[in-house]
């Protein structure tokens, strides 16, 4: 009986060890699988590749997202894409007018959206639809804006988090007619003072320009900034309407510029 008992015990011990090893092997496989999945997910999230084109901040994309982004830009090559890093989203929105392009509509899109568009088909269709609608309406919008007489430095759009888009346009504050009028008035004023200007010695003039060089540069920058205004809207139709309204404001008597005021009261300000 003792021999039988020993055999049974040995058999039981062997089977138990075999089961233990099998379980350990299964656990090891599970751990490796989990580790592999984690690595794949990390690669999607953290495995970054270089981003070509214009950027705001330092956006980074996974390899899959980077490839999709290149296809997206190629698909809508009549638009100017600018990729925005997550930490610069609000800054880009607040200063959207700075990125307007005179030749193409700018599309400000953040890195997170591109990542998700590369992975989620429904999400991709939704946001590509927004871009497609903007691209389709661009030509018509330009024609409508041209009819208002506005001098537009550039158009743009930003894809928002709530599944919509916001549009913006950067306008010159003065219309073409106003600019021509201002130039003529300034020329008349310059001619009236021509005799006085000749009395200024060349040396004194050079010295004055040298001393005020930096001040002049700063002044020119400020003038350039103040000569434009950014109009924003939630649709292309609203943008055109707001541009038209802004032009009416520019053309009103209240839009008389400092240059015109300096010329004199006898100037004909009619357009």
C-alpha positions in Angstrom: 0.0 0.0 0.0 2.8 2.3 0.8 4.3 1.8 -2.7 0.9 2.6 -4.3 0.6 5.7 -2.1 4.0 6.9 -3.0 3.2 6.4 -6.7 0.0 8.4 -6.3 1.7 11.1 -4.4 4.4 11.3 -7.0 1.9 11.4 -9.8 -0.1 14.1 -8.1 3.0 16.1 -7.5 4.1 15.8 -11.1 0.7 16.8 -12.4 0.6 19.8 -10.0 4.0 21.0 -11.2 2.9 20.5 -14.8 -0.3 22.5 -14.2 1.8 25.2 -12.4 4.2 25.5 -15.3 1.4 25.6 -17.8 -0.3 28.4 -15.7 3.0 30.3 -15.5 3.5 30.0 -19.2 0.0 31.2 -19.9 0.6 34.2 -17.5 3.9 34.9 -19.3 2.1 34.9 -22.7 -0.6 37.1 -21.3 2.0 39.6 -19.9 3.9 39.6 -23.2 0.6 40.2 -25.1 -0.4 43.0 -22.8 3.1 44.5 -23.0 2.9 44.3 -26.8 -0.5 46.0 -26.9 0.9 48.7 -24.5 3.8 49.1 -26.8 1.6 49.4 -29.9 -0.6 52.0 -28.1 2.4 53.9 -26.9 3.7 53.9 -30.5 0.5 55.4 -31.7 0.5 58.0 -28.9 4.2 58.7 -28.4 6.0 57.4 -31.5 6.3 60.7 -33.3 7.6 61.6 -36.7 8.6 64.9 -38.2 5.8 67.2 -39.3 6.2 69.0 -42.6 4.6 72.3 -43.5 3.6 75.3 -41.4 3.1 74.9 -37.6 2.2 76.9 -34.5 4.1 75.8 -31.4 5.8 72.4 -31.7 3.1 69.9 -32.7 4.0 66.2 -33.0 2.2 63.4 -34.8 2.4 59.6 -34.8 3.6 58.0 -38.0 0.1 57.1 -39.0 -1.3 60.6 -38.3 1.6 62.2 -40.1 0.9 60.1 -43.2 -2.8 61.0 -43.0 -2.0 64.7 -42.6 0.1 64.7 -45.8 -2.8 63.0 -47.7 -5.2 65.6 -46.2 -3.0 68.5 -47.4 -2.7 66.9 -50.8 -6.4 66.4 -51.1 -7.2 70.0 -50.4 -4.1 71.6 -51.9 -6.0 74.8 -52.6 -5.9 75.5 -48.8 -3.0 76.4 -46.6 -2.9 74.0 -43.6 -1.2 75.1 -40.3 -0.8 72.4 -37.6 -1.2 73.7 -34.0 0.2 72.1 -30.9 -2.2 71.4 -28.1 -0.7 74.1 -25.8 -1.1 76.8 -28.5 -4.8 76.2 -29.4 -6.2 79.1 -27.5 -3.3 81.4 -28.6 -3.9 80.5 -32.3 -7.6 81.2 -31.9 -7.0 84.6 -30.3 -4.5 85.6 -32.9 -6.0 83.8 -35.9 -5.7 86.9 -38.1 -1.9 86.8 -38.0 -1.9 83.6 -40.0 -4.2 84.7 -42.8 -3.0 84.0 -46.4 -3.8 86.3 -49.3 -3.6 83.4 -51.8 -5.2 80.5 -50.0 -7.6 80.0 -47.2 -5.7 79.1 -44.1 -6.9 76.0 -42.1 -5.8 76.0 -38.5 -6.1 72.5 -37.1 -4.6 71.1 -33.9 -2.5 67.9 -33.6 -5.1 66.0 -31.5 -7.7 66.3 -34.2 -5.4 65.0 -36.8 -4.5 62.0 -34.5 -8.1 61.2 -34.1 -9.0 61.8 -37.7 -6.3 59.2 -38.6 -7.9 56.6 -36.3 -11.6 57.3 -36.3 -13.4 57.1 -39.7 -16.6 58.7 -38.5 -14.7 61.6 -36.8 -12.6 61.9 -40.0 -15.6 62.2 -42.3 -17.2 64.8 -40.0 -14.2 67.1 -40.0 -13.2 66.6 -43.6 -16.8 67.6 -44.5 -16.2 70.9 -42.7 -13.0 71.5 -44.7 -14.7 70.4 -47.9 -17.5 72.8 -47.5 -15.1 75.7 -46.8 -13.1 74.8 -49.9 -16.2 74.6 -52.1 -17.5 78.0 -50.8 -14.2 79.8 -51.1 -14.5 80.9 -54.8 -18.1 82.2 -54.2 -17.0 83.9 -51.0 -14.1 85.8 -52.8 -16.6 87.0 -55.5 -19.0 88.2 -52.8 -16.3 90.0 -50.9 -14.9 91.6 -54.0 -18.3 93.1 -54.6 -18.1 94.9 -51.3 -14.9 96.7 -52.3 -13.0 95.3 -49.4 -9.3 95.0 -49.5 -8.8 91.5 -47.9 -5.3 90.6 -46.9 -6.3 87.0 -46.3 -8.9 84.4 -45.3 -8.8 81.6 -42.8 -10.7 79.0 -40.8 -10.2 77.2 -37.5 -11.6 73.8 -36.8 -13.2 74.0 -33.3 -13.6 71.3 -30.7 -17.4 71.2 -30.9 -17.5 69.9 -34.5 -17.9 73.3 -36.1 -15.6 75.8 -37.7 -15.0 79.5 -37.2 -13.9 81.7 -40.1 -11.9 84.9 -40.2 -10.7 87.6 -42.6 -8.1 90.3 -42.3 -9.1 93.6 -43.9 -7.3 96.7 -44.7 -9.1 99.5 -42.9 -8.9 101.9 -45.9 -10.6 101.1 -49.2 -8.8 101.5 -52.5 -10.7 104.8 -53.1 -9.7 106.1 -49.6 -6.1 105.2 -50.1 -6.0 107.0 -53.5 -7.6 110.1 -51.9 -5.2 110.1 -49.0 -2.2 109.8 -51.3 -3.3 112.8 -53.3 -3.9 114.9 -50.2 -0.5 113.9 -48.8 1.1 114.8 -52.1 -0.5 118.3 -52.1 0.6 118.9 -48.5 4.2 117.8 -49.4 4.3 120.2 -52.4 3.1 123.1 -50.3 6.0 122.5 -47.9 8.5 121.8 -50.6 10.2 125.2 -50.2 10.5 124.8 -46.5 12.0 121.3 -46.8 14.7 122.6 -49.1 16.0 124.7 -46.3 16.8 121.7 -44.2 20.5 120.9 -44.3 21.5 117.5 -45.6 23.7 116.8 -42.5 20.9 117.6 -40.1 18.5 115.4 -41.9 20.8 112.5 -42.0 21.6 112.9 -38.3 17.9 113.1 -37.4 17.1 110.0 -39.5 19.9 108.1 -37.8 18.8 109.0 -34.3 15.2 108.1 -35.0 15.9 105.0 -37.0 14.7 102.6 -34.4 11.8 104.8 -33.4 10.7 105.0 -37.1 10.9 101.2 -37.4 8.7 100.7 -34.4 6.3 103.4 -35.6 6.0 101.7 -39.0 5.2 98.4 -37.4 2.5 99.9 -35.2 1.0 101.7 -38.3 0.9 98.4 -40.2 -0.9 96.7 -37.4 -3.4 99.5 -36.9 -4.2 99.5 -40.7 -5.8 96.1 -40.5 -8.8 94.6 -38.7 -9.8 91.0 -38.2 -13.4 89.9 -38.8 -14.6 86.6 -37.4 -17.8 84.6 -38.0 -19.3 81.1 -37.5 -20.1 80.6 -41.2 -18.9 81.9 -44.6 -22.2 83.7 -45.2 -21.9 85.5 -41.9 -18.3 86.4 -42.7 -19.3 88.0 -46.0 -22.1 89.9 -44.2 -19.7 91.2 -41.5 -17.1 92.2 -44.1 -19.8 94.2 -45.9 -20.9 95.9 -42.6 -17.3 96.7 -41.8 -16.8 98.3 -45.2 -19.8 100.5 -44.6 -18.2 101.6 -41.4 -14.9 102.3 -43.1 -16.7 104.4 -45.8 -18.7 106.5 -43.3 -17.6 109.9 -42.2 -16.3 108.4 -38.9 -13.7 106.5 -40.9 -11.8 109.7 -41.8 -8.1 109.0 -41.2 -5.6 111.0 -39.2 -3.8 111.7 -42.5 -6.9 113.3 -44.0 -7.6 115.3 -40.9 -4.1 116.8 -41.0 -4.5 118.0 -44.6 -7.1 120.6 -43.8 -10.8 121.3 -43.7 -11.1 122.3 -47.3 -10.4 118.8 -48.6 -13.2 117.1 -50.5 -13.7 113.8 -48.6 -16.4 112.5 -50.9 -15.8 109.1 -52.6 
